[in-house]
Every structure is written in C-alpha cells, then in structure tokens.
Amino acid sequence: MGDKDYRITINSALDALTRETKIQIPNLNDNKEIFLHEVTKCMRRSYFDRFDPVESTGKEFSHVLGGLIRKLPYGSKLGEFPIDQIKLKGQADMIVDDVVIIVKTVKEAPENPIASDVLYLNGCMWIFNKTEGVIIYLTGEGMETSFALYREKKMFEELIRRVRVYSNLISDKKVPILEPSTECTNCQYYDRCFIKKREGKQISIHELFGSKNK
C-alpha cells in the first residue's frame, strides 16, 4: 500500500461528509432562532457547540445518515414553530404518508425508544403539524427496530419551557446547568463539567493490598 496514510484520507472524507450533512446555525448569537436538536439533548453541550466547540472524537453516524436521507427526494425540509418571538426550527429525516420518521444508528437495538429521540420526534410532529411518528433504530449488523408514537401535548410544553430557558441563556451568555446522563462519559466536554478524566494505571494484586515479595 506504500507510505500513504489512508487513515488520514478516510478521516478527512468522514469529516467532510459530517460537515455537509450537519444542520448549520446561521447566526450563533441569535437567541430568537433555536434548533430542535439543541434543546432535546443536553443544553450545556449545545451551548458549548455554539460558542466554544470542540471536535468530537467519535463520528456521529446517526447525524450523517439522517443528513443523507434528508437530501433525498423524500427527505424532510427544515420547518419551524413560533414560540412568542422565538422560532423553533427542526427537521425530520422523512415525512411519508403524513408520518414523521427519524432514523438512528445504534450499537444495540434498544428495548424502548431513547428519551431524547422521543422528545425530538414529538417536537417534529408539532413543527410539521402531524399526529404520528416513527423512530427507526439500525444496528451495524443490519437489524432494525422501530417504535410508533403519537403526538403528545404535555411533552411539547416541556420542550417549549426548555426553548425559552435556552434562549435566555444565549442572550445572557450564561452556560446552562449540568444535565448528568449516560452520554456524559463520551462527551467531548466532559472535563468542563466534571473532574478531569484520568487514565487507568495497571497495578498488581500485591500492590493493591500493600503486600511485598519476600
């Protein structure tokens, strides 16, 4: 294969694909334009993504896949829902026969839909004025698991509360509070929220219990 580093080439291609399919925020300082993906995940992470971003070490293939689907003829366009003076903008992956669909890649098929995905799908149903939605999970082995959901008002009211809070935080340039979850461990901003990660040191049983060889 020669001396060429194909890993660099592959990473460059994946980075370009991620940038091409990622939803872009036109004006980062505009607190009157909030995007659905920002308020359905950790808002602290979303805030850092806006104002002090760090490249994630892992490739978010769900975002890439969703972005590619949205570029196809049956892909969804960007929609918006007015909340006072705020525009909540969001994009489903597909809308087929009045059913809102989002697609996610996962390592293992979940027994229940992931909470942030439910919040996102419900938000999409309100933005596009649809009453039915489906979350499709795809694994690396090609297994598919799907969950059908109906639009829910109480959940959307909670989302609206988060939109208003996030809008105010952007206006005041205040970092959102911690929202601990299972996603924190792999977050690129972990060290900003918790103690610095430390590499594990390999020790022997003798060292662990203070024993000495005689």
C-alpha positions as CSV (number, residue, x, y, z in Angstrom):
1,M,0.0,0.0,0.0
2,G,3.1,2.3,0.1
3,D,3.7,5.0,2.6
4,K,0.4,6.8,2.2
5,D,-1.6,7.1,5.4
6,Y,-5.1,6.0,4.3
7,R,-6.5,6.6,7.8
8,I,-5.9,10.4,7.3
9,T,-7.7,10.2,4.0
10,I,-10.6,8.3,5.5
11,N,-11.0,10.7,8.4
12,S,-10.9,13.7,6.1
13,A,-13.7,12.2,4.0
14,L,-15.8,11.4,7.0
15,D,-15.3,14.9,8.4
16,A,-16.3,16.4,5.1
17,L,-19.4,14.2,5.0
18,T,-20.3,15.3,8.6
19,R,-20.0,19.0,7.8
20,E,-22.0,18.6,4.6
21,T,-24.9,16.8,6.4
22,K,-24.9,18.7,9.7
23,I,-27.7,21.3,10.3
24,Q,-26.0,24.7,10.3
25,I,-26.9,27.5,12.6
26,P,-26.7,30.8,10.6
27,N,-26.2,33.2,13.5
28,L,-24.8,31.7,16.6
29,N,-25.6,34.8,18.7
30,D,-29.3,34.9,17.7
31,N,-31.3,33.8,20.7
32,K,-34.6,34.0,18.8
33,E,-33.7,31.1,16.5
34,I,-33.4,27.9,18.4
35,F,-32.9,24.5,16.8
36,L,-34.7,21.4,17.9
37,H,-31.6,19.2,18.3
38,E,-30.2,21.8,20.7
39,V,-33.0,21.5,23.3
40,T,-33.7,17.8,23.0
41,K,-30.1,16.9,24.2
42,C,-28.0,18.4,27.0
43,M,-28.3,22.1,26.6
44,R,-24.9,22.7,28.2
45,R,-23.4,20.6,25.4
46,S,-25.4,22.6,22.8
47,Y,-24.2,25.9,24.3
48,F,-20.6,24.8,24.0
49,D,-21.3,23.6,20.4
50,R,-22.4,27.1,19.6
51,F,-19.8,29.3,21.4
52,D,-16.8,27.2,22.2
53,P,-16.9,24.0,20.2
54,V,-14.5,21.0,20.4
55,E,-14.5,18.4,17.7
56,S,-16.0,15.1,19.0
57,T,-13.6,12.1,18.9
58,G,-16.3,9.8,17.6
59,K,-18.2,10.1,14.3
60,E,-21.9,10.7,14.9
61,F,-23.1,8.4,12.1
62,S,-26.8,8.9,13.0
63,H,-26.4,12.6,12.1
64,V,-24.6,11.6,8.9
65,L,-27.3,9.1,7.9
66,G,-30.1,11.4,8.7
67,G,-28.5,14.2,6.7
68,L,-28.1,12.0,3.7
69,I,-31.7,10.8,3.9
70,R,-32.9,14.5,4.1
71,K,-31.1,15.2,0.9
72,L,-33.1,12.6,-1.0
73,P,-36.4,13.4,-2.8
74,Y,-38.5,12.1,0.1
75,G,-36.4,13.8,2.7
76,S,-37.8,16.4,5.1
77,K,-37.2,20.1,4.8
78,L,-36.5,22.4,7.7
79,G,-39.7,23.6,9.4
80,E,-40.4,26.0,12.3
81,F,-42.8,26.6,15.1
82,P,-43.3,30.1,16.6
83,I,-43.0,30.4,20.4
84,D,-43.6,34.1,21.3
85,Q,-40.7,35.9,19.4
86,I,-38.7,32.7,19.1
87,K,-38.6,30.4,16.1
88,L,-38.1,26.8,17.0
89,K,-36.6,25.1,13.9
90,G,-36.4,21.4,13.3
91,Q,-36.0,18.8,10.6
92,A,-37.2,15.2,10.5
93,D,-35.5,12.7,8.3
94,M,-38.6,11.8,6.3
95,I,-42.3,12.5,6.1
96,V,-44.1,9.7,4.4
97,D,-47.9,9.4,4.2
98,D,-48.2,12.1,6.9
99,V,-46.0,10.1,9.2
100,V,-42.8,11.8,10.6
101,I,-39.8,9.5,10.6
102,I,-36.4,9.8,12.2
103,V,-33.6,7.2,11.7
104,K,-30.8,6.5,14.2
105,T,-27.8,4.1,14.2
106,V,-27.1,2.3,17.4
107,K,-24.7,-0.4,18.6
108,E,-27.6,-2.5,20.1
109,A,-31.3,-2.2,19.4
110,P,-33.0,-0.7,22.5
111,E,-35.9,-2.3,24.2
112,N,-37.6,1.1,24.5
113,P,-37.0,4.3,22.5
114,I,-34.3,6.6,23.8
115,A,-35.8,9.6,25.7
116,S,-34.1,12.3,23.7
117,D,-35.2,10.7,20.4
118,V,-38.8,10.7,21.7
119,L,-38.6,14.3,22.6
120,Y,-37.1,15.1,19.2
121,L,-39.7,13.2,17.3
122,N,-42.6,14.7,19.3
123,G,-41.1,18.1,18.5
124,C,-41.0,17.3,14.8
125,M,-44.7,16.2,14.9
126,W,-45.7,19.6,16.3
127,I,-43.4,21.6,13.9
128,F,-44.8,19.8,10.9
129,N,-48.4,19.5,12.3
130,K,-48.5,15.7,12.1
131,T,-50.0,13.3,14.7
132,E,-48.0,10.2,14.0
133,G,-44.3,9.4,14.1
134,V,-41.8,6.6,13.9
135,I,-38.3,6.2,15.3
136,I,-36.2,3.6,13.4
137,Y,-33.1,2.2,15.0
138,L,-30.5,0.5,12.8
139,T,-27.6,-1.6,14.1
140,G,-24.3,-2.3,12.4
141,E,-25.5,-5.9,11.8
142,G,-28.4,-4.6,9.8
143,M,-31.0,-5.2,12.4
144,E,-34.0,-2.8,12.5
145,T,-36.2,-1.9,15.5
146,S,-38.9,0.7,15.2
147,F,-41.3,2.5,17.6
148,A,-44.5,4.2,16.5
149,L,-45.6,7.2,18.6
150,Y,-48.4,9.7,18.7
151,R,-48.1,13.5,19.2
152,E,-48.2,14.4,22.9
153,K,-49.0,17.9,24.2
154,K,-47.5,17.8,27.7
155,M,-44.2,16.7,26.3
156,F,-44.2,19.5,23.9
157,E,-45.0,22.0,26.6
158,E,-41.9,20.8,28.5
159,L,-39.9,21.3,25.2
160,I,-41.3,24.9,24.9
161,R,-40.0,25.5,28.5
162,R,-36.6,24.3,27.5
163,V,-36.6,26.5,24.4
164,R,-37.3,29.6,26.5
165,V,-34.7,28.8,29.1
166,Y,-32.1,28.1,26.4
167,S,-33.0,31.3,24.5
168,N,-32.5,33.4,27.7
169,L,-29.1,31.7,28.5
170,I,-27.9,32.5,25.0
171,S,-29.0,36.2,25.4
172,D,-27.3,36.4,28.8
173,K,-24.2,34.4,27.7
174,K,-24.7,32.0,30.6
175,V,-23.6,28.4,30.5
176,P,-26.6,26.0,31.2
177,I,-26.7,23.9,34.3
178,L,-25.4,20.3,34.4
179,E,-27.8,17.7,33.0
180,P,-26.0,14.4,34.0
181,S,-26.8,11.4,31.8
182,T,-25.3,8.3,30.4
183,E,-24.0,10.3,27.5
184,C,-21.6,12.4,29.7
185,T,-18.9,9.8,29.7
186,N,-18.3,10.0,25.9
187,C,-19.0,13.8,25.7
188,Q,-16.1,15.9,24.3
189,Y,-16.8,18.5,27.0
190,Y,-16.6,16.1,30.0
191,D,-13.6,17.9,31.5
192,R,-15.6,21.2,31.6
193,C,-18.3,19.7,33.7
194,F,-16.6,17.1,35.9
195,I,-13.2,16.3,37.2
196,K,-10.5,15.6,34.6
197,K,-10.5,12.1,33.2
198,R,-7.6,10.1,34.3
199,E,-6.0,7.2,32.5
200,G,-6.2,3.9,34.4
201,K,-3.0,2.6,35.9
202,Q,-2.3,-1.1,35.9
203,I,-1.4,-2.5,39.3
204,S,-0.8,-5.9,40.7
205,I,-2.7,-7.6,43.5
206,H,0.4,-7.3,45.7
207,E,0.5,-3.5,45.2
208,L,-3.3,-3.2,45.8
209,F,-3.1,-4.8,49.2
210,G,0.3,-3.5,50.2
211,S,2.0,-6.9,50.1
212,K,5.7,-7.4,49.5
213,N,7.5,-10.2,47.9
214,K,9.9,-12.0,50.3
